[in-house]
């Protein structure tokens, strides 16, 4: 039996996952990544730890697969997207730490760019906003204040490019449109890197990766990458676009939400580039063939979801593991009037306020750690509702079903709260590691493991559907209180 292996290089760890032709999980391996916080608001990773984790997980997975007599048909890559890396193209050694997508060190620079009048160009060309979330200002900082400097051997990119370099032994310097479209350097109107935007941010175009379709052969594995040499490396997609593909949201109007470190909602809007709208991002979902059509998506990005539960565990110590949060939240009938806005790294969609900060409202003497736990789950549901409602207004169509995935999709209280807030069914699939599933599907399509997107859709399977259990009015009352709390979190750390 042959499988497709997906490397999922995420924010908190690296996972190698094997997917069989029926879309079933056939094995996996995982390594956690160290989170570095050198200053308040700064978040970094060690690039060599990322590539080391890729090699270790692939070697462990391959050993298990080989013992079972299973061969590997192809490898796909999915990744934390906006994280910025720099390295030496000749030696392959990193020139800096990786600045993670959560990092806020360039917030003031983004404000300067807005004040200088650059936002209309950025919005129209990229579909994004001027926010430290995206890659370009991180690269600008590394090349300037970070002291990296340019030069003929400089390579810059996102995590996918770094991982594919490791897999191919340095033979491939590539990315795909889904990742490129998250950098503030890629022009959706031309489908290419923008000389004007690269000039604005001071990023040398020669250091950027070649943009290739999301499905197609980029090279083959090299000795020392954790797998045997010669396996095709044939799929790349940013983690959220990969999850959209892995959830088989292949028809315009279908939507998915991933509960990860952050929360990410994507709505398939088809092959026509949509208008730019306030509060949402326009992004490339995927391109399946050279010269073929591009599929676009509206995206809402909430910076802190699972990270809020991690904070309850690591920052407050009210739980000892993330798995405890559901039982603790269920021990009370409601949040006791508490609203927790987890703007721990600012607010993303639909607010886009890098100066917002985490806020807890409604505390009384009777509030317990259980109420805080339930308020954290409610915040995930409320935030997703805010994004879905903005999408529905912009796309001119209602979302009639939401497919969900990610680690917190195992939390059934959360999914019931989500269905209640959206007043639509919330569907959890059999395989919830849909970022890896999407990367595997893209690689397998390129190598003939799956013959068409119809085969991909057939491989997706539902595990459970959560339906609304309260009325729309009952859901909207606490949501209105949530919106009041959001307003109190806004602009909290704005410089005076």
N, C-alpha and C positions, 0 to 999 in steps of 0.2 A: 504494500500500500504506500502511496505517496501522499505527502502533506505539503502545505505551504506554511512557511515560518514567517511570523511577523515580529519585528523588533519594535516595541513600544517604549520609546525613550521619553518618559513623562517627567513631571516636575518633582515628584517625591521618590521616584524609583524607575528602574528599567526592567521591563518584562519581555521575555521571549516566549512566544505562544505558537503552538502548532495547530493548524486547522485542517481537517480532512475535507474531502470533496463534498460531503454532505453538510458542511458548515458547522461541524461539531468540534469541540475542543479536544485535542488529542495529546496534550501535554503542555507544560509551561514551567518557567523558572523565573525567579525574581531576585533583584538586589535593590536595597534602599539606597538613595542618594543622600549625601550630607548636605544640609542646608546651611549656608554661611550668611551671617548678618553682620557685616563689618561695621555698619553705622545704622542708625534708625532710618528705615525706609529703603535700605539697600538689601538686595537679595542676590547671592551669587552661587554658582556651582563650579566645581573643578572639572574642566573638559576631559582631563585624563581619567578622572573617576567615572565619567559618563562612558567613555570608550572602554575602560576596563570592565565596567558592569555589563556592557554589551557583549564583550568577549566571554565573560564568565557565565552569563545566562545562556548564551548560545551553546557553549561547550557542555554545560550541564544538560540542557535540553537534548542536544545531539546524542549524548551518551545514552539517555533514556530511549530515544527513538531508535537508535542503532540496535540496542538490546532487544527491542520489539520487532526488528526487521523492517522498520519503516524508513523510506527514503524521502529526501526533500526535493521537491520539484522547483521551488522558487523561494525568494526572500522578499518581503515587503518591509517598508520602514514607515513608522508614524511617530510623531514627536510633539513635545511642547514647542509652540510655534515661534513666538516673537523674541525668544531668548537670543542674545547676540554673542557670537564667538569670533575671535580672531586667531589665526595661526600662520605658521610659516609653510608656504606651499612646497618648499624644497624638502624640509626636514619633517614636516607634519607636526611639529611641536607647537603647543598653544603659546600665544603671545600675551594672553591675559586670562583672568577668570571669565567664565561665562556670566553675563549680566542677565538675570532671569526676567521673564515677562512681568513678574510682580514688582520689580524694582521701580522706585519712584524718584531716583536721583535727578532725572532730567525734567521734573515738573516745571521748574522755573524757566528752563529753556523753551519748553512748549508754550508757556505763557508769552515769552518774548516773540516767538514766531507768529503767534496769533496777533499780538499787538503790531507786528510789522506787516500784517496783511496777507500772510501766506495761507491762511486756512481755506479760502475759496479754491485755490489751485489744488491743495491737498485733497479736499473733499471730492472735487470733480474728477481728478485723475485717479485717485486710489480707492475712493469709497470709504475711507477711514477718517479719523479725527486726529488732531494734534494732541496726543496724550503719551505720557512716558511708557505706556503699555507696549508700544510698537518698537520695532527694531532700530529705525534710522537714527533717532536721537541717542540711543545707546551706543551705536557705532560711532557717531559724531563725538560723543564723550570719550570713548576709548582712544580714538585717533587724536584727540586734542588733550583734554585734561588727564586722560589715562596714560598719555605718553607713549602710545603704541607707534605712532607715525606710519607713513606709507612706505612704499618701496616695491620693487619688482616681485619680490617673493611673498608679499602680503596676500593672504586669503581671508575673506570675511564671509560670514553666513549665519545660517540658523542651524539648529541641532540636526536636522535631516541631512544637511550637506556634510557635517562633521561625521555623522554615523556612516553614511555611504562611503566617505573617504576611508574610514576604518575597515569597512567590509571589503572594499575593492583594493586595499593596499595602496591607496593614493592614486589609483588610475582614473577615478571619476570625481569631477568637481561639479556637481549637479544639484539642482533643486527642482521643484515642480511649481505650477502656477498657484496651487492652494497655499503653499508656504510663502512664495514670492509676494503674493497679494497681501501679506500681513506685515510687510516691512516698511511701508511708506515710500518705497523706491520703485514700485512696479506700477505701470500705467495700465489700468483696465481698458482704456480706450484703444491702446495699441497692442496689448498683450505682451509687453516687453519692458525691460528696465528703462527708466526715464532719465535721459541725460540731465534734464532740468532739475529733477528732484535729487539726483545724485550730487549735482552741483550745489544745491541748496544745503544739503547736509554734509557736504565735504567727503562723500564716500567715493573712492575711485572705482569706476565701472569695471576696470580690468581685474579687480579683486573679487568681484561677485561671481557666483556660480552660473553655469549655463542652465537656462530654464527649459526643461523637457516635460512632456506629458506625464500625468500622474500614473499612467499604466504604460509600461514599455521597458525594454531591457536597457539598463544603464551600464552594465558591466557584469562581472562574475566575481564570486568570493575569492579572496586571496588566502594563502596559507597564513595562519596566525590570527585569523579574525574570530576564531571560536567554532567555525564550521569547516568541513573539507573544502578544498579549492575547487572552483569551477561551477558553483551553483549560481544560476542567474539571479541577479538583484534587479527586480522588475516592477516595483511599485513604491511610490512615495505619496504621502498626503499628510498635511497637518492633522493633529489629533482630532479636532472637532469635525473637519471635513471627512476624515476617515470614518468617524462615528456615524455621520450622516449616510455615508455609503454602506457601512456595515449594518445599519438599521434598515437598509433597503428602501430608503426614502428617495426613490428614483424618479418620482413623478412630481411635477410642480404642485405645491400646496401641502406636501407631506413635511412633517417637522419632527425633530428629535431634540431632547435635552439631556445633557451629560452632567451628572452630579460628580464632579471631581474636586480637586483642590479649589477651583472656581466652578462656576456654573455657566454652561454654554448652550444656548438655544440656536438652532439653525433651521431655516425654512427654505426648502428648495423652491426657487423662483424661475427655473427654466433656463433656456439658452439665450435669452435676450437680456443684455445688461440692464438692470433695473435703475430707476432714478435714485439719486442720493436723497435720503430722508433723515430728518433730525432724530437723534437718539439711537439709531441703529447703524450697523456697519454693513457695507456691501462687500462681499468677498467672493473669490473664485471657489466653487465647491470642488470641481475636478475637470480635467480634460483627459479624455480616454485615448486619443490618438493624435499623432502629429498632423497638424493642419485640420483636425476635426473640431467640432463645436465645443465651446466651453459652457459648462453648467455653472450658474451663479446661485448664491444664497444670500438672504438677509441673516445677519447674526446679531444676537444680543449676548454680551459678555459680562457676567457678574464675577468680580474678582475673587470673592471669598464665599465659599460654601462649605466644602469639606474642611477647609482650613479653619473655619469657625469652630468645628467640633474638635480639631486638633488644639485650638487655643483653650477650649474648655478643659482639655486633658493636660496640656503642657503648661499653659499659662496660669490657669486657676486651680488645677488639680481637683476638679469636682468629679472627674471620672478617671479611671486608670487605663481604659482602652476605649477606642472609638465605638466598639461594638456595644458598649454599655449604654449609649445615649438613648436608644429607642426604649429600652425597659424603664430607664429613669424618667423619660418624658411621658410614658404611658402611666406612670404612677400618680399623675395629677390629671384632672379632667380638662384643664386648659392652662394657659400660661399665667394666670392670675393677674392679668392686666399688664404684664411685662411685654415690652417691645424691644428687641435687640436688633439694631442695624449693624451688621458686621462689616462696616466700611473700614476695615483694618488697614487697607492699602488704597483708600479712596473708593469712590463709587464708579462703576462702569455703566453699562446700558441700564435704562435709557437716560441716565443723568449726566454721565461723563464729568465728574467733579473730582479731580485728583487731590483736592484739599479737604474733602470730607473725611471724617474719622469715626471709628466705632462708637456707638451710642447705645446706652441702655436707659429706657424710659419706663416709668410706672412702678418703680421700686417702692415697696412698703415693708413694714416689719415682718409681715407674714410670708414674704417671698423666700423660697428655698432653692437649692441647686436644681431640683426637679423642674421648677418653673423656668429657670434659665435654660435648661436643656430643651424644654419644649419650645421656648421662644426662639432658640437657634434653628430648630426644624421649621417652625413657622416662617422664619426669615427666608429660608430657602424657597418655600412655596410662594410667599409674597413676591420675592424678587423675580421668580420665573413668571408669575402672572403679569408683573409690570412689563416684562419683555414681550411676552406673547401678545398682550393687548396692543403694544406699539407696533408689532409686526402685522397684526390683523388690520389695523388702521392703514398702514402703509401699503400692504399688498392688496387691499380691497377685498379680502376674503377671510373668512373665519377659519381658524384651526379646529378641525373636528375631532382630532385624535393626537395625542402626544406620545411618541415612543421615547422611553427613558433608559438610561444606562449609567455606567460608572459605579464606583464603590458604594455610594449611598443609595443606589437603586435597590439594594437589599433591605433597606429600612422601610417596612410596610406602613408604619405610621406616617412617614414623610410622603409616601406615594398617595395615601388616602387624603392627607391634607392638600396635596397638589391637585388631585381630582376635584376636591371640594372647591378650591379656589378658582380653577379654570372652568368648572362645570362641563368638562368633557372627559371621555375615557383616557386614562393613563395606562400605557401598555408596557410591560416589562418583558423583554425577550428571554429565550432560553440561555443564550450566550450574552452576558452583560458586558463582557470585555469587547465592546463593539469598535473601539478604536483599532485594536489589533485585528479584529475580524475584517474591518474595511481595508486595512493595509494588505491583508492576505488576499482578499477578493481582487484588489487592483493588480497585485503581482500575479495571481493565478489567471486572471483574464489575459494578461500579456503572454502567458506561457501555455494557454490552452487547457488549464485545469478546469476552468469554467468557460463555456463557449460563448456566453452572452450575458447581458445584464438580466435577462429573464431567468437564467440559471441562478444568478445571485439572489434575486427576489425569492426564488423557490427554496433557497437554502436558509432563509430567515424564518424563525419560528417563535411564536408567542408562548410565553410561560404563564403570565397572569395579567388580567385587566382589572384595574381599580376604577370604579364608577362613583360619581358624586353621591354623597349620602346626606347632604344638607341642601337647602335652597340657595338660590343666588343671593337673596337678601341676607341670609344668615352668613354667607361667605363674605359679602361686601362690608359688613359692619366692622369686623376687625381689620380688614384691608384699609379702610379709611383711616383707622387709627395708626396703622403702619405708615401710611403716607405722611401723617403728621410727624411721626418719629424721624422719617427720612429727611424732612425739611430741617429738623433740629440738628442733624448730623452734617448738613451741607456747609462748605466753606469754613470748617472749624479751625483748620490750621493755616488759613490764608495769611501770608505775610502782611504785617501792618507797616 
